């Protein structure tokens, strides 16, 4: 493996979500890890109010919303929400989060 091919965890999460053939639970979990890492650790922002945006309140993002707002170490009672996984809606929802919070350039760079 060449040095340029080595990625950190954050970059790896982005690589995984770009691949529709990856199991839905893994894609959704990677999206949640991206959101938690970027907003909580990099930007030091509270992510709780992001879904108050009109664009993200649409019905089609409700499964995405529930999944993103579960704590990483929750009891897992909502784990079955993944049956509602729709790759397009989750991907759109992730993009909207970054756009609504003013980080669309970061989203575009990571999705290349």
Wavefront OBJ file of the C-alpha trace (Angstrom):
o trace
v 0.000 0.000 0.000
v 1.308 3.427 -0.913
v 1.400 6.257 1.609
v -1.186 8.228 -0.428
v -3.652 5.350 -0.062
v -3.647 5.411 3.733
v -6.652 7.205 5.186
v -7.653 8.242 8.657
v -10.964 7.045 10.128
v -12.835 10.175 9.049
v -11.733 9.810 5.421
v -12.589 6.110 5.527
v -16.135 6.894 6.659
v -16.579 9.126 3.628
v -15.222 6.408 1.329
v -17.729 3.922 2.720
v -20.787 6.143 2.299
v -19.959 6.727 -1.373
v -20.422 3.013 -2.070
v -24.126 2.097 -2.373
v -23.287 -1.618 -2.300
v -22.095 -1.452 1.326
v -24.692 -2.787 3.809
v -27.176 -0.067 4.856
v -26.374 -0.329 8.567
v -22.702 0.355 7.863
v -23.457 3.344 5.609
v -25.838 4.861 8.159
v -23.400 4.288 11.015
v -20.573 5.907 9.033
v -22.801 8.907 8.295
v -23.535 9.279 11.999
v -19.818 9.029 12.806
v -19.058 11.724 10.207
v -21.680 14.045 11.667
v -20.576 13.473 15.260
v -16.911 13.893 14.489
v -17.237 16.936 12.240
v -19.709 18.921 14.314
v -18.759 17.879 17.839
v -14.981 17.620 17.589
v -13.830 19.658 14.572
v -16.339 22.518 14.656
v -17.156 22.240 18.379
v -20.822 22.869 17.548
v -23.914 21.410 19.103
v -25.600 19.293 16.460
v -28.954 19.106 18.262
v -30.621 22.001 16.414
v -29.621 21.136 12.854
v -32.859 19.288 12.146
v -34.889 22.359 13.073
v -34.193 23.568 9.541
v -37.250 23.479 7.275
v -35.382 21.547 4.561
v -34.409 18.731 6.934
v -37.860 18.465 8.511
v -39.341 16.808 5.410
v -40.997 13.440 5.977
v -38.528 11.639 3.731
v -35.702 12.492 6.158
v -37.412 11.148 9.294
v -35.599 7.782 9.333
v -32.336 9.638 8.683
v -33.161 12.082 11.493
v -33.878 9.291 13.980
v -30.696 7.474 13.079
v -28.455 10.568 13.221
v -29.865 11.662 16.562
v -29.325 8.400 18.384
v -26.366 8.494 20.696
v -23.404 6.388 19.570
v -23.694 4.247 22.658
v -27.474 4.070 22.892
v -29.316 1.003 24.042
v -30.099 0.183 20.430
v -33.857 0.226 20.800
v -34.158 2.007 17.429
v -31.776 -0.312 15.619
v -34.637 -1.653 13.522
v -35.176 1.765 11.908
v -32.563 0.669 9.406
v -35.327 -1.223 7.579
v -36.386 2.251 6.434
v -32.932 2.930 4.978
v -33.108 4.653 1.625
v -29.622 5.391 0.317
v -30.734 8.421 -1.711
v -32.625 10.010 1.178
v -29.817 9.400 3.671
v -27.230 10.777 1.225
v -29.416 13.823 0.507
v -29.961 14.324 4.230
v -26.236 14.247 4.915
v -25.644 16.782 2.146
v -28.388 19.046 3.530
v -26.836 18.968 6.993
v -23.584 20.331 5.641
v -25.346 22.866 3.390
v -27.695 24.124 6.103
v -24.778 24.582 8.496
v -22.618 26.402 5.949
v -20.159 23.613 5.159
v -21.166 22.657 1.615
v -17.569 23.085 0.397
v -16.410 20.494 2.919
v -19.146 18.106 1.800
v -18.216 18.541 -1.861
v -14.515 17.994 -1.140
v -15.175 14.817 0.816
v -17.598 13.397 -1.767
v -15.121 13.705 -4.664
l 1 2 3 4 5 6 7 8 9 10 11 12 13 14 15 16 17 18 19 20 21 22 23 24 25 26 27 28 29 30 31 32 33 34 35 36 37 38 39 40 41 42 43 44 45 46 47 48 49 50 51 52 53 54 55 56 57 58 59 60 61 62 63 64 65 66 67 68 69 70 71 72 73 74 75 76 77 78 79 80 81 82 83 84 85 86 87 88 89 90 91 92 93 94 95 96 97 98 99 100 101 102 103 104 105 106 107 108 109 110 111 112
